[in-house]
Amino acid sequence: MSIDTINHEPRTHNGDGASAANGDGVSVVRVGVINDYEIIVRGVAAMLSPFRHRIEVVEADAGGGLPSTAMDVALFDTFAGRRHTLARAAEMVRDRAARHVVLYTWDAAAPFVNAARDIGVSGIVLKTRSAEALVDALERVAAGERVGLDPSDSAHGLPERMVELSDRESEVLALIAQGMTNAEIARELYLSVETVKTYVKRLYAKLEVHNRAQAAVAASNLHLTPR
């Protein structure tokens, strides 16, 4: 599924799929957004659209197979499939369908990071980072830098202690950080209070915390706080 219409500025493309240039001669990174769900790829593409002077989304792939367009970076959104994403990313790295592959994910536990590193992925970026931070990471990867693959490197957007949370757990933790009670979280997310309590218990165990104040600190470390 091509979405070249998202970006309208003139581009000068190199024949080998390397970075193009915008009308001012500034290097523009050609990015393909990949996930099995159209709503996800279009959402990520729309988020990158304000940065069209730096990023050109050349393909949004919501299906299987390899992209048909030359690109600097293939940006895989891991929504609804970590192992499936790793398998597709490994195929793309192996077939050199893109110069670099980056994984875009809510969290990055050590086994996931290790697996990504082993298959030759060039970077991992957390969804809790800003759009500006994502664009910066894509530019750094396109320039040959490896981003977010060292768990101790917090400058790459990965917290020092990486915890694998589900999307719902991330939501609940973010609301805890806002000072909401279980009842308020339940009302906000259309859940029962008992269901919220279950999520809170899971979060405490995963984060190794004992109260809401400690959980709020963990949320900040995971960038799950309002900007």
C-alpha positions in Angstrom: 0.0 0.0 0.0 1.7 3.2 -1.2 1.1 6.5 0.5 3.5 8.8 -1.4 0.7 11.4 -1.4 1.4 12.1 2.3 4.6 14.0 1.4 4.4 16.7 -1.2 7.8 18.4 -1.2 10.0 17.8 -4.3 12.6 15.1 -3.9 15.7 14.1 -5.7 16.1 10.3 -5.4 19.3 8.3 -5.8 19.1 5.2 -7.9 20.3 2.9 -5.2 17.6 3.9 -2.7 20.0 6.0 -0.6 18.8 9.2 1.2 17.2 11.7 -1.1 17.3 15.5 -0.8 14.6 18.0 -0.4 14.3 21.3 -2.3 16.9 22.9 -0.1 19.4 20.1 -0.8 19.1 18.7 2.8 19.3 14.9 3.1 15.9 13.3 3.5 15.5 9.8 4.9 13.3 7.5 2.9 11.2 5.4 5.4 8.8 2.5 4.9 6.3 1.9 7.7 5.4 -1.8 8.2 2.7 -3.6 10.2 -0.1 -6.0 9.4 -2.8 -3.4 10.4 -3.6 -0.5 8.2 -4.7 1.7 11.1 -1.2 1.3 12.6 0.8 2.1 9.5 -1.3 5.1 8.6 -1.1 6.4 12.2 2.7 6.2 12.2 2.9 7.8 8.7 0.6 10.6 9.9 2.8 11.2 12.9 5.9 11.5 10.7 4.1 13.8 8.2 5.0 17.1 9.9 8.7 16.2 9.5 8.5 15.8 5.7 11.5 18.0 5.3 13.5 15.3 7.1 11.6 12.1 6.5 9.8 10.8 3.4 7.4 8.0 4.0 7.7 6.1 0.7 5.6 3.0 1.6 3.1 1.9 4.2 2.9 -1.8 4.1 -0.2 -3.4 5.8 0.3 -6.8 4.2 2.8 -9.6 3.9 5.9 -9.9 1.7 8.7 -7.5 1.2 8.3 -3.8 0.4 8.4 -2.9 -3.3 10.0 0.5 -2.9 13.7 1.3 -2.2 14.1 2.8 1.2 16.8 3.8 3.7 14.9 2.5 6.8 12.1 0.0 7.2 10.3 1.0 10.4 8.5 -2.1 11.8 5.7 -1.3 14.3 5.5 -4.3 16.7 1.8 -3.9 17.4 0.0 -7.4 17.8 3.1 -9.5 17.1 6.6 -9.3 18.6 7.8 -12.7 17.3 6.0 -12.2 14.0 7.7 -8.8 13.6 11.1 -10.2 14.4 10.6 -12.9 11.7 9.6 -10.4 9.1 12.5 -8.1 10.1 14.9 -11.0 9.8 13.7 -11.7 6.3 14.1 -8.1 5.3 17.6 -7.9 6.8 18.6 -11.2 5.1 17.2 -10.1 1.7 18.5 -6.5 2.0 15.1 -5.1 1.2 16.1 -2.0 3.1 19.4 -0.5 4.1 18.4 -0.5 7.7 15.6 -2.0 9.9 14.2 -0.3 13.0 11.7 -1.8 15.5 9.1 0.6 17.0 7.7 -0.8 20.2 6.0 0.0 23.5 8.7 -1.7 25.5 11.8 -3.7 25.0 12.7 -6.5 27.4 16.2 -7.8 27.3 15.3 -11.0 25.4 13.6 -9.0 22.7 16.5 -6.6 22.4 18.9 -9.5 22.2 16.9 -11.2 19.5 16.7 -8.0 17.5 20.4 -7.5 17.8 21.1 -11.1 16.7 19.1 -10.8 13.5 20.9 -7.6 12.4 18.3 -4.9 13.3 19.8 -1.5 13.3 17.7 0.1 16.0 14.8 -0.1 18.5 12.8 3.0 19.4 10.1 3.1 22.2 6.7 4.5 21.4 6.8 6.5 24.6 9.3 8.8 23.0 8.2 11.9 21.1 7.8 12.1 17.3 10.9 14.3 17.2 12.9 11.6 19.0 11.7 9.0 16.5 12.8 11.2 13.6 16.2 11.8 15.3 16.6 8.0 15.7 15.7 7.3 12.1 18.2 9.9 10.9 20.9 8.4 13.1 20.2 4.9 11.9 20.2 6.1 8.2 23.6 7.6 8.9 25.0 4.2 10.0 24.5 4.5 13.8 23.0 1.6 15.8 20.3 2.9 18.2 18.6 1.5 21.2 20.3 -1.9 21.1 22.4 -1.4 24.2 20.1 -1.8 27.3 22.4 0.5 29.4 22.3 3.4 26.9 19.3 5.5 28.1 20.2 8.2 25.6 18.7 6.0 22.9 15.3 6.1 24.5 15.4 2.8 26.3 15.1 2.9 30.1 17.9 1.5 32.2 15.7 -1.4 33.4 13.6 -2.6 30.5 10.3 -4.2 31.4 7.9 -5.8 29.0 4.4 -4.4 29.5 1.2 -5.0 27.5 -0.5 -2.0 26.0 -3.2 -2.1 28.7 -0.6 -2.3 31.5 1.2 0.7 30.0 -2.2 2.6 30.0 -2.8 1.7 33.6 0.7 2.7 34.7 0.4 6.0 32.9 -2.8 6.8 34.7 -1.3 5.8 38.1 1.5 8.3 37.3 -1.2 11.0 36.9 -2.4 10.2 40.5 -5.6 8.4 39.6 -7.2 6.0 42.0 -8.2 2.5 40.9 -11.8 3.6 40.6 -10.8 6.6 38.5 -8.7 4.4 36.2 -11.6 1.9 35.9 -14.0 4.7 34.9 -11.5 6.2 32.4 -10.8 2.9 30.7 -14.3 1.4 30.9 -13.0 -1.5 33.1 -14.2 -2.9 36.4 -12.3 -1.9 39.6 -11.4 -5.5 40.2 -9.8 -5.7 36.7 -7.8 -2.6 37.4 -6.6 -4.1 40.7 -5.4 -7.1 38.8 -3.4 -4.9 36.4 -1.9 -3.0 39.3 -0.8 -6.2 41.0 0.8 -7.3 37.7 2.6 -4.0 37.4 3.9 -4.0 40.9 5.4 -7.5 40.3 6.9 -6.6 36.9 8.3 -3.3 38.1 9.4 -4.7 41.5 7.7 -1.8 43.3 5.4 -1.9 46.4 3.3 1.3 46.2 1.8 3.8 43.8 4.5 6.4 44.4 7.2 3.9 43.4 5.1 2.9 40.4 4.8 6.6 39.4 8.6 6.9 39.5 8.9 3.8 37.3 6.4 5.3 34.9 8.6 8.4 34.6 11.6 6.2 33.9 9.6 4.5 31.2 8.5 7.8 29.7 4.9 7.1 30.5 4.1 10.5 31.8 2.3 13.4 29.9 4.6 15.8 28.0 
